[in-house]
Amino acid sequence: MSDFPRYHEIAGLITKEVINGLSVDESNKLMAWLDESPENHQLYSRLKNSAYFNSRNGEYQKINIPVGWETVLELIEKRRKVVLLRRVLSYAAAIVMPLVIAGGIYYATSSAHKNKDIAHVQTIKPGSMKALLTLDNGKVLQLDTINTLSFREKDGTLVEKKGGKLNYTNVLNDQTSDPVYNTLSVPRGGEYNLVLADGTHVYLNAMSSFKYPVKFSGKSREVELSGEAYLEVKKDTSKPFIIKTQTISIEVLGTSFNLNAYENTESVITTLVEGRVRINSLKTNESQLLAPDEQATFNIKSGLTDIKKVDVNLYTAWRNGNLTFYDSRLEDIMTTLTRWYSAKVLYMDASVKELRFSGNLNRYGDINQILEIIRSTGKINIEIDKDTILFSERN
């Protein structure tokens, strides 16, 4: 029964989203609920569709709420088995959430917008330079709120923030102390750059986390990445640079390459611009070398790696302020865009996810640049409701 209060909470968030907008924490909570299942996405899209409210409001007004709850409880009583509990709770969501939201959202949309559609088109803004820096002692610094920064970590390493970039300098050149780690976390709608103590440049994309020692000691330079980064690794043949993800490690000598290792995806993609890297599977212990203009796609489930020649600009354009797509699935395009533009996407028809498009846009410009390309095909209807983009088939 503990899920029922949550349905009420989510219903309240959806109501508030339409009427007044959500705080960052509230938006993240709603996004987490949406990501739990396709059913949640479907229910959300129905609840936010104005035509749905207009057609169903009369029925909602006739519903006796206590009777509705009795229906839910009867369903649960009849389905005591644990294997059916989740299904029953989904029935509860379908009954309870419209009841709660109908009063709030329908009232707001009918009184505030009367003859207008619920969709209120706003510009979905691009991302910016922002990140959280977690120090070795656990202290967290919000870098986008600090103009300049200069301090020493506990091992003496100088840490400076200048012009949207974080720099590390090993002033004492002491290689004997225990490793001191920092973690740079970039949220949705953010990016950040840093220069490690060895001179390696790291460009972090949205929704990425990068853990690294503030100075390198020992026989290798090891860092950890979740998300996407473009790296220009300082050459040092005596100390190979090693990047670890959850499924693979990449050994580098002196190289420029892009690594896409987001969580909850099917593969890890390494695109080599120049130099040479060795990709090691943590599952099979197999290694493969990558040459310039080659891309390795590591399938997380099978543990197999596919290598092919590619146009590296398609995968590294984001570092130079561009987003480029060529014959890409709509769902893949929007996954990339929503990380950067902090938007949500709903597909009213699953078939539109498979439609393919090509295009190029300024990463710092209006998202409508790419949406207009998609609209121009005449295949899809696009509706924007605040920070949510809805796609449906055009009949």
N, C-alpha and C positions, 0 to 999 in steps of 0.2 A: 504493500500500500504506500510505500515511501515515495513512489514515483508520482502520485497524484499532486502533491504540493509543487512538484517541479513543473507539471503541465500548467498549473496556474501561474507559476513564475514566468515561464516562457511566453504564455499568452499575454501577460502583462508587458513583457519586453517588446513583443510585436506591436501591441497597442501603442506603447510609448514611442516606438520607432516611427510609426506613421504620424503621430500627433506632434511630438516635440523633438524627436531625435534621441539617440542614445549616447551615453558616455562611452569612453574607450573600453572600460571594463565590461559594461553592459553589452556593447557590440561584440566583444570577444566571447562573452558567454553565449550569446545567441548564435554566433558563428560556430562555436564548438558543438552546440546542439544540432545545427544544420549538417555538420560534417559526420554526425553519428550514423546516419542512414539515408538512403534515397527516399524512404517514406517520409522522413522529416522535411526534406526538400519539397516533396510533392504537396504535403499539407501546408507548408509555408506559402508556396506559390498560390495555392487556392485561397488561402486566407487573405492574401494581399491583393487579390484580383478584384477590382471594383465591380465588375460585372457579376462576379460570384456573390458579393455582398448584396447587390441590388436584387438579384433573383432569389436569394435565400433568406433575406432579412424577415420577410413575412412569416416564413416557417419558423425561424428562431423565436419570433415574438409569441408564437403559439406553444412553444415548448415549456413544459413545467419542469423547472430545474430539479426539484426534489425527486420527481418521477425519473428524470434522466439519471440521477445518481443511483436510484433504485435499480434501474436497468443495468448500470455498470456493475453494481454489487451482485446482482443475480447472475450475471455472466461469470463473475469470479467464483461465486459459490458453485456453479455448475462445472467449473474447470479448475479443480483444486490441484491437478497435477502440475508439477513445476514446468514440464515441457510446454504447457499451454499458457503459462502465466504471461509471457512476453506478448503473445497474440492478444490476450485479453486486455493488457495495458494499452496496446495500440488502439483497441476499440475505445478505451477510455479517453485517449488523446483526441480521437476523432469526434467524440461527443462533447467533452469538457472544453477543449480549446475554442471551438467555434462559439460556444455559449458565452465564454468569458470575453472573447475578442469582439463578438458581434456588437455588444453594448458599447464598447469603447471605440472601436474603429468605425463602425457604421455611423455612430453619432457624429464623430469628428468629420467623416467624409461627407455625410449628408448635409450637415449644418454649415461647415466651413467651405465646402466646394459645390454644393447644390447641383449646378448644371455642368460641373467639370469632372473630368476623369480623376481617379485617385492619384494617377501617376503625375508627380511633380518633377519635371526634368531639371536637374541641376548639373553643373559641371563637376565631373569626377576628377579631382585634382591628382596630378602626378606626385610621385614620391619626392623625397629630399634627403639631405645628409643628416642622418640621425642614427644613434647607436647607444647601447649601454656597455660600459667598460666595467668588468668585474675584476677587482684586484685580488692578489694572492690571499689577503686577509679577509676576503669576503665583502669588502666595501664596494658599493656600486655607484658609478658616476654616469649621469645622463649627459652625454657629450654635446648634444645639440643645444643645451641650455648654458653651456660654458663657452665663452668667447676664446679665452686663452687658458692654457693649462701647462704647468711645469712642476714636476716633483720627482723624487727618487723612490724607486721601489726598495724593499728592505735589503736587497743585495747591492744597492748603489746604482743600478741602472737608471739613467735619466729618461723620463717619459715626458714628451711634449706634444701639445695639440696646437697646430697652427693651420688656419685656413681649411678646416674640414679634413685634416689629415693627422694621423697619430704617428709619432716618430719615437723609436727606441734607440738609445745610444749607450753602449757599454763603456762608460767613461773609465772605470777602474781596470778593465781588461783582466778581471780575476776569473779564472776558469775552475776554481776549486770549490766554490760554495754550492749548496744544494739548489736544485732548480726552483725558480720562482715563476709561477704561471699567471698569465692574464687571460681573460676571455672577452672577446668582442662579439656582442650580440646585436644583430641588425633586425629590427621589426618589419612587419608588413609595411610597405610604402616607404622603405628606407634604403640607404646604401652608405658605405663608408670605406675609406682607404687607410692603409697603414704601411709603415716601413719598419720591418723587423730589424733587430740589432745587427744582423749580417748584411743588411742592405737589400734584402728581398722585398719587392713591392707586392702588396696584396690588395685586391679590389673586391670587396664583399658586396654581393647583391642582396636584395630584400629577403627576409625570413631566413637568415643564415647565422651560424654561430661558428666562431673560430677560436680555438684554444691553442696557446703557444707559450713557450718560455720567453721571458723578457730578455734573456741572453742565451746563446747556445754554448753548451759544453759537451764534452764527450766526443764520440766518433761519428755521430750523426746529428742532423737537425730535424727533430720530429715535431709535427704539429697535428692538430685534429680539426676536421671540417665537417659540418652538417649544413647543407644548403648549396650555394653556388659562389664560386670565386674565380677570378682571373689572377694568375700569379706570374710575376717576372722574377724568377729565382736567381739569386746571385750565385755565380759559379764558384764552387770550391770542391775540387776533386778529392780532397782529403776528408770531407764531411758531406756525404750525400744528404740531400733534402728529402724527407719522407713525409708524405701527407697520409693520414689515416682517416678512413671513413668507417661506417659500421660494417662494410662488406669487403672493401679492398684497401690496399695501401699502394701508393704511387711513389716510386723512387726516382729522384731527379738529380741531375748534376748541374746543369745550367740551362734553363728552359723558360719559354713563355707558353702558357697553355691555359685552357678553361676547364674547370671541373664542376660538373653539375651532380650533386649528391644529396638532393633533397630527401627528407624522410617521407615515408608513405608513398613511394613511387616504385615502379617496377624495375628500374635500371639506374646505374651510375654511368654518366657519360663524360668521357675525357676527350677533349679536342686539342690536338697539339699544333701550335703555331710555328715554333722553331725549337731546335734542340732535340733532345731525346728523353723519353721516360720509359720506365719499366712498370707494368701493372701487375700486381700480385693479388691473386684471389685468396681471401682468408678462409674460404670454404674448401677449395681444392688444392691450395698451395701451388697452383700453376702460375707461371709468369709469361708475359708477352711484351715485346718491345714495340713501341709506337714511333713512327717516323713523322716528320713535318707534313701537314695537310692531311693527316689521318685522324680518324675518330674511333675510339673504342667504346662500345656499348656493352657494359657488363650486366647480364640478366641476373638479378638478385635471387630469383627462385631456382633457376637451373644451375647457376654458377658458371655459365658459359659466357665467353667474350667474343663479340663480333667486331671486326676491324674493317673499315672502309675509307676510301678517299672522300673528302668533303670540301665544300667551300667554307673555310674557317670563319669567314666574315659573318655567316649566318648565325654563328654561335658565340661570337665575341663582340658583336656590334653594340651590345648593351653597355660595355665599358666606355665606349666613345659617344654615348648619348643617343644611341639609336636602337630601335627594335625592328628586326627584320624577320619576315616569315616567307617561306616558299613552299607552296603546296602542302600547307600544314592543316591538320584537323582543327576545327573550330574549338573543341574542348581544350586542346593543347595550347592554342593561342590564348584563350581566355585564362587558363591556369597561369601562364606567364604574366599576362596583363594585370590580373587581380592581385598578384603579389606586389606589384609596383604601384598600382593605382588604389590599393586598399578598397576594392570594390567586391561585391558579391555577385554571383551569376546563378540564374535559375533557367533551366531548360524545360519549357512547357511541353516540348516534344523531343523525346530522346534521339530521334533520327537526325536532328540538326547538328548534334555533336560531331557527326562523321563528315559533314560538309567541309571541303578544303578551300583554302584561300591563300593568296600571296599578297604581300604588302610591306611597306616600310613607313615608319613614323618616327618623329622626334620624341625621344624618351621623356622629355620634359614638357611636351605639348599636350593638347587636349586629346583625350581618348577617343573623341568622336572622329579623329582622323582615320582610325582603323575601322570604326563602326560604320562610317560612311562607305568604305570600300565593301564591307559585308552587305550593307543595305542595297548597294547599287546592283548586286547580282539579281535582285528580285526574288530571291529564294526564301528570305527570312524576314519576319517582323521583329523589330527591336523596340523595346519599351524600357525607359529608365525611370526608376522610382527611387529618388534620392541616391543612395550608393549601391543600388541593386539593378543589374541589367537582366532583363528577361528576353529570352529568345523563343520564338515559336515559328512553326511552319507557315508560310504564306499560301493561302488557298487560292 
